[in-house]
Amino acid sequence: AQYRKSRLELRGAVLKLKALENEIVYAVEKSVRQLELKWKRVEAAKVTLNSAQAALDAEKKKFETGVATTHNVFEFEEKRAQAQSRHIQTQVEYIKAESELERFQGTSLEERGYHVIEPISNAS
């Protein structure tokens, strides 16, 4: 009787372990998708920043030739500063997503000298 009870408890624990493993796999896959999305946002923000810088440079040249005013140059500087801020923000979001993925994978722990215990492969 005790043996049967122990086997049932073991099966329950194995099922819970499998469910937890499935949750972790899902979380890792979701984190990978988020990381890819965040990287695309970093790249897009970089393109926007480069475009804003080029527009500012062009406006400065116009100012040097007397075609643009300081007000125009300041507007383009503001747009460039906003683009730079957005680029930095997307980089921070990417780093956070990367950290979240490492957390789910347990790699950040391993890099700091902690080791994740391997689960029991198959107990029936």
Salt bridges, closest charged atoms under 4 A:
GLU21 OE1 - LYS18 NZ 3.98
GLU59 OE1 - LYS62 NZ 3.81
GLU75 OE2 - HIS71 NE2 2.70
GLU93 OE2 - ARG86 NH1 3.86
GLU100 OE2 - ARG103 NH2 2.67
